[in-house]
Amino acid sequence: MNTNQSHLLERFLRYSSIPSQSKEGVDIVPSTEGQWELARLLESEIRELGMDDIHLSENCVLTAHLKGNKDLPKIGWICHLDTADIALSPVVHPVLVENYQGEDIQQEEGRKITLETNPELKKHIGKDILFSDGTSVLGADDKAAISIVMEALSILSKDKSIPHGDIYVAFTPDEEVGLKGAKALDLSLFPVDWAYTIDCQEKGEVVWETFNAGKATIKIEGISAHPMSSKGVLVNPIIMAHDIISLLPSRERPEYTEGKEGFIWVKKIQGDSSKAELSILIRDHNGDKYKEKKDIITKAVETVQKNNPRGKISLHIEDTYSNLIASMTEENKVAVDNLRAALKANNIEEKPMAMRGGTDGSFISTKGIFVPNYFTGASNFHSTAEFWPLEDGEASFLVTLHLMTGGKY
């Protein structure tokens, strides 16, 4: 393990020791106290680096500015404070395996990681790798990114001879539950020409296309009645919910789609004899097809309402984020050009992908700032099988320094 990897490991262990899972369905931002704790730690570290314009907002969005010493474009980095809540322990216990040789990784709760279930590990034999202990996610999404950005800022802050332009950072809460932190970011504190997120997986992955995304919430009010006198009276909201689902295209579900194919995902249903509620996620890379999916849901609701006039259905569709590429212009596509140049300079094979998901940048892009995404070096986000080869984390770190310094580092 070299010095860069050692420093990244030290930072990651420090940040991951703070439980910061976000929580779905909480009205306040951030949704958990741990995100405040991590933000305050980062704020103190940023102050020690001597950065300017440090601001921690009432919604736990931390922003700061490293003043440039060279006339270069103003660039930003956005990292999210929260880790995914997958109903496991919020406490993370990373396990470092040095000089991994392909052996089974025994985890808690009877789990294990093997080459058979994770064949991508074959290319990491001989490397030092951080694994989850099986009781939680590892949290490389996105604490690997936080470690990478903070270590790069530390180097530039301490060595004034390294040329760089103005660099802005934003650490946001609740990315995993609707990009809520990005939506609370005061862009006047983030005046960049373009920005980056470090929020995808394998070494070399680069993203400038994501889904267009929305959420449909359908609330149904029926009429309850006792079975002995329900004929002509009962209006069953659960059956109405079922009828709506039956009108959605059966082959446009996540389990049947891949690549740039979009989907309609009935993610949650709850109800009783009086009320029911559906939560539906809508995704498509293509803007026209995304609109078509919203129209399909609207027409399904209208049909079921017409067939059940004594029931009451309300539909609310909210756009969550847009495809990154919609904000790419002739002027700002240099962000991608520079990213590809940074990969080439570090002998990293480029793996462009249209991401089946989104990042904080997917929302920020709707505000006119182009925010491509690149790799952390980790694998198996949002699972107990998550792992982070430190050598690949270092590769992301070197790409970050190249971007921050205009290729001068």
C-alpha positions as CSV (number, residue, x, y, z in Angstrom):
1,M,0.0,0.0,0.0
2,N,1.6,3.3,-1.1
3,T,1.2,6.7,0.5
4,N,-1.8,7.8,-1.5
5,Q,-3.7,4.6,-0.7
6,S,-2.8,4.8,2.9
7,H,-4.1,8.4,3.2
8,L,-7.3,7.5,1.4
9,L,-7.8,4.5,3.7
10,E,-7.3,6.6,6.8
11,R,-9.8,9.2,5.6
12,F,-12.4,6.6,4.6
13,L,-12.2,4.8,8.0
14,R,-12.7,8.1,9.7
15,Y,-15.7,9.1,7.7
16,S,-17.3,5.7,7.6
17,S,-17.1,5.5,11.4
18,I,-20.0,8.0,11.4
19,P,-23.3,6.3,10.6
20,S,-25.0,8.5,8.0
21,Q,-27.7,6.4,6.3
22,S,-30.5,8.6,5.0
23,K,-34.1,7.6,5.7
24,E,-37.0,7.6,3.2
25,G,-40.2,9.3,4.1
26,V,-38.7,11.9,6.5
27,D,-39.9,15.5,5.8
28,I,-36.9,17.4,7.1
29,V,-33.5,17.6,5.4
30,P,-31.3,16.0,6.4
31,S,-33.3,12.9,7.3
32,T,-30.8,11.6,9.9
33,E,-28.6,13.2,12.6
34,G,-25.5,11.3,11.4
35,Q,-25.3,13.4,8.3
36,W,-24.9,16.5,10.5
37,E,-22.1,14.8,12.4
38,L,-20.2,14.0,9.2
39,A,-20.8,17.5,7.8
40,R,-19.4,19.1,11.0
41,L,-16.3,16.9,10.8
42,L,-15.7,17.9,7.2
43,E,-16.3,21.6,8.1
44,S,-13.6,21.4,10.7
45,E,-11.2,19.7,8.4
46,I,-11.9,22.3,5.6
47,R,-11.2,25.1,8.1
48,E,-7.9,23.5,9.0
49,L,-7.0,23.6,5.3
50,G,-7.5,27.3,5.2
51,M,-10.3,27.3,2.6
52,D,-12.6,30.3,2.0
53,D,-16.3,30.9,1.9
54,I,-17.1,28.0,4.2
55,H,-20.9,27.6,4.8
56,L,-22.9,24.9,6.5
57,S,-26.6,25.6,5.7
58,E,-29.7,24.9,7.8
59,N,-30.2,21.9,5.6
60,C,-26.7,20.5,6.2
61,V,-25.3,21.5,2.8
62,L,-21.6,22.2,3.3
63,T,-19.9,24.4,0.7
64,A,-16.4,25.9,0.5
65,H,-14.0,27.5,-1.9
66,L,-10.3,26.9,-2.5
67,K,-8.9,30.1,-4.1
68,G,-7.0,29.5,-7.3
69,N,-3.5,30.5,-8.1
70,K,-3.8,30.2,-11.9
71,D,-6.3,31.5,-14.4
72,L,-8.3,28.4,-15.1
73,P,-12.0,27.6,-15.3
74,K,-14.0,27.5,-12.0
75,I,-14.7,23.8,-11.3
76,G,-16.7,22.1,-8.6
77,W,-17.1,18.7,-6.9
78,I,-20.3,17.5,-5.4
79,C,-20.3,14.5,-2.9
80,H,-23.2,13.2,-0.9
81,L,-23.0,12.7,2.9
82,D,-25.5,9.9,3.1
83,T,-25.3,6.2,2.5
84,A,-28.1,4.0,1.3
85,D,-30.6,2.6,3.8
86,I,-31.1,-1.0,2.9
87,A,-32.6,-2.0,6.2
88,L,-29.4,-3.2,7.7
89,S,-27.2,-1.8,10.4
90,P,-26.4,1.9,10.0
91,V,-23.0,1.3,11.6
92,V,-20.3,0.3,9.1
93,H,-17.4,-2.0,10.0
94,P,-15.0,-2.1,7.0
95,V,-12.7,-5.1,6.8
96,L,-9.3,-4.6,5.1
97,V,-8.0,-7.6,3.2
98,E,-4.3,-7.0,2.2
99,N,-2.9,-8.8,-0.8
100,Y,-6.2,-10.5,-1.7
101,Q,-5.6,-13.9,-3.3
102,G,-9.0,-14.9,-4.4
103,E,-10.1,-16.5,-1.1
104,D,-13.7,-16.5,0.1
105,I,-14.4,-13.4,2.3
106,Q,-16.3,-14.6,5.3
107,Q,-18.8,-12.1,6.6
108,E,-21.2,-11.7,9.5
109,E,-24.7,-13.1,9.4
110,G,-23.5,-16.2,7.5
111,R,-22.8,-14.2,4.4
112,K,-19.7,-14.5,2.2
113,I,-18.2,-13.0,-0.9
114,T,-16.7,-15.5,-3.4
115,L,-15.1,-15.3,-6.9
116,E,-18.1,-17.3,-8.1
117,T,-20.6,-14.7,-7.0
118,N,-18.3,-11.8,-7.8
119,P,-16.1,-12.8,-10.7
120,E,-15.0,-9.1,-11.1
121,L,-12.8,-9.8,-8.1
122,K,-10.4,-11.8,-10.3
123,K,-8.8,-8.6,-11.6
124,H,-8.1,-7.4,-8.1
125,I,-6.0,-10.4,-7.0
126,G,-2.9,-9.1,-5.3
127,K,-4.5,-5.8,-4.3
128,D,-5.5,-4.4,-0.9
129,I,-9.3,-4.3,-0.7
130,L,-11.9,-2.9,1.7
131,F,-15.0,-5.1,2.2
132,S,-18.2,-4.7,4.1
133,D,-18.4,-7.1,7.1
134,G,-21.8,-8.2,5.9
135,T,-23.9,-6.3,8.5
136,S,-24.2,-3.1,6.3
137,V,-23.2,-1.5,3.1
138,L,-19.5,-0.4,3.0
139,G,-20.5,3.2,2.2
140,A,-18.0,3.8,-0.7
141,D,-21.1,5.4,-2.2
142,D,-20.2,8.1,-1.5
143,K,-17.6,8.2,1.3
144,A,-14.9,7.0,-1.1
145,A,-15.7,10.2,-3.1
146,I,-15.5,12.3,0.0
147,S,-12.1,10.8,0.9
148,I,-10.8,11.4,-2.6
149,V,-11.9,15.0,-2.8
150,M,-10.7,15.9,0.7
151,E,-7.3,14.3,0.1
152,A,-6.9,16.2,-3.2
153,L,-7.9,19.5,-1.5
154,S,-5.4,18.7,1.3
155,I,-2.5,18.3,-1.1
156,L,-3.4,21.5,-3.0
157,S,-3.9,23.5,0.2
158,K,-0.5,22.5,1.6
159,D,1.6,22.9,-1.5
160,K,1.0,26.3,-2.9
161,S,3.4,25.7,-5.8
162,I,0.9,23.4,-7.5
163,P,-1.1,25.4,-10.1
164,H,-4.9,25.2,-10.0
165,G,-7.9,27.4,-10.6
166,D,-10.8,28.2,-8.2
167,I,-12.2,25.0,-6.8
168,Y,-15.6,24.8,-5.2
169,V,-16.9,21.8,-3.2
170,A,-20.4,20.9,-2.0
171,F,-21.2,18.1,0.4
172,T,-24.9,17.3,0.2
173,P,-27.3,15.2,2.4
174,D,-30.1,12.9,1.4
175,E,-28.9,12.1,-2.1
176,E,-30.2,8.5,-1.8
177,V,-33.8,9.6,-1.0
178,G,-34.5,12.0,-3.8
179,L,-31.5,14.2,-4.3
180,K,-32.9,16.5,-1.5
181,G,-29.5,18.0,-0.6
182,A,-28.8,19.0,-4.2
183,K,-32.2,20.6,-4.3
184,A,-31.3,22.6,-1.2
185,L,-27.9,23.8,-2.6
186,D,-27.6,27.5,-2.8
187,L,-25.9,27.9,-6.2
188,S,-24.7,31.4,-5.4
189,L,-22.2,29.6,-3.2
190,F,-21.3,27.3,-6.0
191,P,-20.5,29.6,-8.9
192,V,-18.8,27.1,-11.2
193,D,-18.3,26.7,-15.0
194,W,-19.0,23.0,-14.6
195,A,-18.7,20.4,-11.9
196,Y,-18.2,16.7,-11.3
197,T,-19.6,14.0,-9.1
198,I,-17.6,10.9,-8.2
199,D,-20.5,8.5,-7.8
200,C,-20.2,5.5,-10.0
201,Q,-18.3,2.3,-9.6
202,E,-15.6,0.4,-11.6
203,K,-12.3,2.0,-12.5
204,G,-12.7,3.9,-15.8
205,E,-16.5,4.4,-15.7
206,V,-17.6,7.9,-16.9
207,V,-21.1,9.1,-17.2
208,W,-22.7,12.1,-19.0
209,E,-26.0,10.4,-19.6
210,T,-28.5,9.5,-16.9
211,F,-32.2,8.8,-16.7
212,N,-34.9,11.4,-16.7
213,A,-36.7,10.5,-13.5
214,G,-40.0,11.1,-11.8
215,K,-42.3,9.8,-9.1
216,A,-46.0,9.3,-9.3
217,T,-48.0,9.2,-6.1
218,I,-51.6,7.9,-6.4
219,K,-54.0,8.2,-3.5
220,I,-57.3,6.3,-3.6
221,E,-60.3,6.8,-1.4
222,G,-62.9,4.0,-1.5
223,I,-66.1,3.3,0.4
224,S,-66.0,0.7,3.1
225,A,-69.0,-1.5,3.9
226,H,-69.7,-4.6,5.9
227,P,-69.8,-7.7,3.6
228,M,-73.5,-8.4,4.7
229,S,-74.6,-5.1,3.1
230,S,-71.8,-4.2,0.7
231,K,-73.6,-4.9,-2.6
232,G,-73.8,-1.7,-4.5
233,V,-72.1,0.2,-1.6
234,L,-68.5,-1.1,-1.3
235,V,-65.8,0.6,-3.4
236,N,-62.6,-1.3,-2.8
237,P,-59.5,1.0,-3.1
238,I,-57.2,-2.0,-3.2
239,I,-58.9,-3.4,-6.2
240,M,-58.8,0.1,-7.8
241,A,-55.1,0.2,-7.2
242,H,-54.8,-3.3,-8.8
243,D,-56.8,-2.1,-11.8
244,I,-54.4,0.9,-12.3
245,I,-51.4,-1.4,-12.1
246,S,-53.0,-3.8,-14.7
247,L,-53.2,-0.9,-17.2
248,L,-49.4,-0.3,-17.0
249,P,-47.2,-2.0,-19.7
250,S,-46.1,-5.3,-18.2
251,R,-42.8,-5.5,-20.1
252,E,-41.7,-2.0,-19.1
253,R,-40.7,-3.0,-15.6
254,P,-37.1,-2.9,-14.2
255,E,-36.8,-6.7,-14.2
256,Y,-37.4,-6.7,-18.0
257,T,-35.2,-3.7,-19.0
258,E,-31.6,-2.8,-19.5
259,G,-29.2,-0.3,-21.1
260,K,-31.2,2.8,-22.2
261,E,-34.6,1.1,-21.9
262,G,-36.8,2.9,-19.4
263,F,-39.3,1.5,-17.0
264,I,-42.3,2.1,-14.8
265,W,-41.7,0.6,-11.3
266,V,-44.6,0.1,-8.9
267,K,-42.3,0.4,-5.8
268,K,-44.8,0.6,-3.0
269,I,-48.5,-0.2,-2.3
270,Q,-50.3,0.1,0.9
271,G,-54.0,0.2,1.8
272,D,-57.1,-1.0,3.6
273,S,-60.8,-1.1,3.0
274,S,-61.0,2.7,3.0
275,K,-57.8,4.0,1.4
276,A,-54.9,2.9,-0.7
277,E,-51.7,4.6,-2.0
278,L,-49.4,3.7,-4.8
279,S,-45.8,5.0,-5.2
280,I,-44.5,4.6,-8.8
281,L,-41.0,5.5,-10.2
282,I,-40.7,6.6,-13.8
283,R,-37.4,6.4,-15.7
284,D,-36.2,6.9,-19.2
285,H,-33.1,8.2,-20.9
286,N,-35.2,9.6,-23.8
287,G,-37.2,12.7,-22.9
288,D,-40.1,11.9,-25.2
289,K,-40.4,8.4,-23.9
290,Y,-40.2,9.6,-20.4
291,K,-43.2,11.9,-21.1
292,E,-45.1,9.0,-22.7
293,K,-44.7,7.0,-19.5
294,K,-46.1,9.8,-17.4
295,D,-49.1,10.0,-19.9
296,I,-49.6,6.2,-19.6
297,I,-50.0,6.5,-15.8
298,T,-52.3,9.5,-16.1
299,K,-54.6,7.7,-18.6
300,A,-54.6,4.6,-16.3
301,V,-55.8,6.7,-13.4
302,E,-58.4,8.4,-15.6
303,T,-59.8,5.1,-16.8
304,V,-60.1,3.6,-13.3
305,Q,-61.7,6.8,-12.0
306,K,-64.2,6.6,-14.8
307,N,-65.0,3.0,-14.0
308,N,-65.4,3.8,-10.3
309,P,-67.2,7.1,-10.1
310,R,-68.0,6.8,-6.4
311,G,-64.3,6.4,-5.5
312,K,-61.9,9.2,-5.5
313,I,-58.4,9.1,-7.0
314,S,-55.7,11.8,-6.9
315,L,-52.5,11.7,-8.9
316,H,-49.4,13.8,-8.3
317,I,-46.3,13.4,-10.6
318,E,-43.1,15.0,-9.6
319,D,-40.0,15.3,-11.8
320,T,-37.0,14.2,-9.7
321,Y,-34.1,14.9,-12.1
322,S,-33.2,15.1,-15.8
323,N,-30.8,13.4,-18.1
324,L,-27.3,15.0,-17.7
325,I,-26.7,15.3,-21.4
326,A,-29.6,17.8,-21.7
327,S,-27.4,20.4,-20.1
328,M,-24.3,19.7,-22.2
329,T,-23.4,22.5,-24.6
330,E,-20.6,23.2,-27.0
331,E,-19.1,25.5,-24.3
332,N,-19.2,23.1,-21.3
333,K,-18.6,19.8,-23.0
334,V,-14.9,20.5,-22.3
335,A,-15.8,19.0,-18.9
336,V,-16.1,15.6,-20.6
337,D,-13.0,16.3,-22.8
338,N,-10.9,17.0,-19.8
339,L,-12.2,14.0,-17.9
340,R,-11.3,11.7,-20.9
341,A,-7.9,13.4,-21.0
342,A,-7.4,12.7,-17.3
343,L,-8.1,9.0,-17.8
344,K,-5.7,8.8,-20.7
345,A,-3.0,10.6,-18.8
346,N,-3.3,8.0,-16.1
347,N,-3.5,5.0,-18.5
348,I,-7.0,4.2,-17.4
349,E,-9.3,2.5,-20.0
350,E,-12.4,4.7,-20.6
351,K,-15.7,3.0,-19.9
352,P,-18.5,5.4,-20.9
353,M,-21.9,4.4,-19.8
354,A,-25.5,5.6,-19.8
355,M,-26.3,5.4,-16.1
356,R,-29.5,3.6,-15.1
357,G,-30.0,6.0,-12.3
358,G,-29.0,9.5,-11.3
359,T,-26.7,11.6,-9.2
360,D,-26.9,15.0,-7.5
361,G,-25.6,16.3,-10.8
362,S,-28.7,15.1,-12.5
363,F,-30.7,17.7,-10.6
364,I,-28.0,20.4,-10.7
365,S,-27.9,20.0,-14.5
366,T,-31.5,21.3,-14.6
367,K,-30.2,24.5,-13.2
368,G,-27.8,25.0,-16.0
369,I,-24.6,23.5,-14.6
370,F,-23.2,20.5,-16.4
371,V,-22.1,17.8,-14.0
372,P,-20.5,14.6,-15.4
373,N,-19.9,11.7,-13.1
374,Y,-16.9,9.4,-12.8
375,F,-15.8,6.3,-10.9
376,T,-15.0,5.7,-7.2
377,G,-13.3,2.4,-8.1
378,A,-15.7,0.5,-5.8
379,S,-18.2,-2.3,-6.7
380,N,-21.6,-3.5,-5.6
381,F,-23.1,-0.3,-4.3
382,H,-26.1,-0.6,-2.0
383,S,-25.3,-4.2,-0.9
384,T,-23.4,-6.2,1.8
385,A,-21.1,-7.4,-1.0
386,E,-19.8,-3.8,-1.6
387,F,-16.0,-3.6,-1.8
388,W,-13.3,-0.9,-2.7
389,P,-9.9,-1.9,-4.1
390,L,-7.6,0.9,-2.8
391,E,-5.6,0.9,-6.0
392,D,-8.7,1.8,-8.0
393,G,-9.6,4.4,-5.4
394,E,-6.2,5.9,-5.9
395,A,-6.8,5.9,-9.7
396,S,-9.9,8.1,-9.1
397,F,-7.9,10.3,-6.8
398,L,-5.2,10.9,-9.5
399,V,-7.9,11.7,-12.1
400,T,-9.3,14.2,-9.6
401,L,-6.0,15.9,-9.1
402,H,-5.5,16.0,-12.9
403,L,-8.8,17.8,-13.3
404,M,-8.3,20.2,-10.4
405,T,-4.9,21.3,-11.8
406,G,-5.7,21.3,-15.5
407,G,-3.3,18.4,-16.0
408,K,-0.4,20.1,-14.2
409,Y,-0.2,17.6,-11.3
